[in-house]
């Protein structure tokens, strides 16, 4: 193989046309009386981390409400109420990002933001103006990065309060986990512990702990960013003035471990979703 010349682009793992970055456009045309017209739309993105948004209001009143949800009737990623002021391209934040110990991220953590989307986005407009001239529209541009979703369901066995479950997922590739969602069944007790490791050995020993959540049965309503301890070029903790990427890397496999749970019968299961590059 020849050596790349100065100024050339050399990337053996991905061709230029295989970029994971995507752009989607949604045009919402409210229907109804002026001031109370409504519109809805569903954008199917597949698994993705939405990173940027721009909104163009055309012939809409200052009463206009725009909401973006994960699903119909679900949890809101974004809301802009009583406004018809255009939003230029802006990066979007992840509400409630977590570090490796399930605490909120700090300025010293590396975390990639955005909306962690499983299937797509649901758009809802209210209090707009209806179609008189045909150009009463709200245009929403969305940019994001396609990801994989690793979904694991765990069904503990044993005595209530000390039931356990483990799962080894062999990925057969390296990756970076950027987002996480934990969904606990209604019967899961508050004593439940969750540990996620990367790259354990065949006998399930060793490995690198990516995430720990102890004594909790509180679900995340949506996926949230997963951070990691960050260091700067001098091996000091990163500051708010440093730019840093985030996420938790793995080499080849992921291991999930549940302890102190109740035995599964109907609704004592735990679902973990990971968004990974």
Buried (B, 14 or more C-beta within 10 A) or exposed (E): EEEEEEEEEEEEEEEEEEEEEBEBEBEBBBEBEBEBBBBBBEBEBBBBBBBBBBBBBBBBBEBBBBBBBBBEEEEBBBEBEEBBEEBEEEEBEBBEBBBBEBEEBBEBBBBBBBBBBBBBBBBBBBBBBBBEEEEBBBBBBBBBBBBBBBBBBBBBEBEBEEBBBEBBBEBEEEBBBBBBBBBBBEBBBEBBBBBBBBBBEEEEEEBBBBBBBEEBBEBBBBBBBBBBEBBEEEEEEBEEEBEBEBBBBBEEBBBBBBBBBBBBEEEBBBBBBBBBB
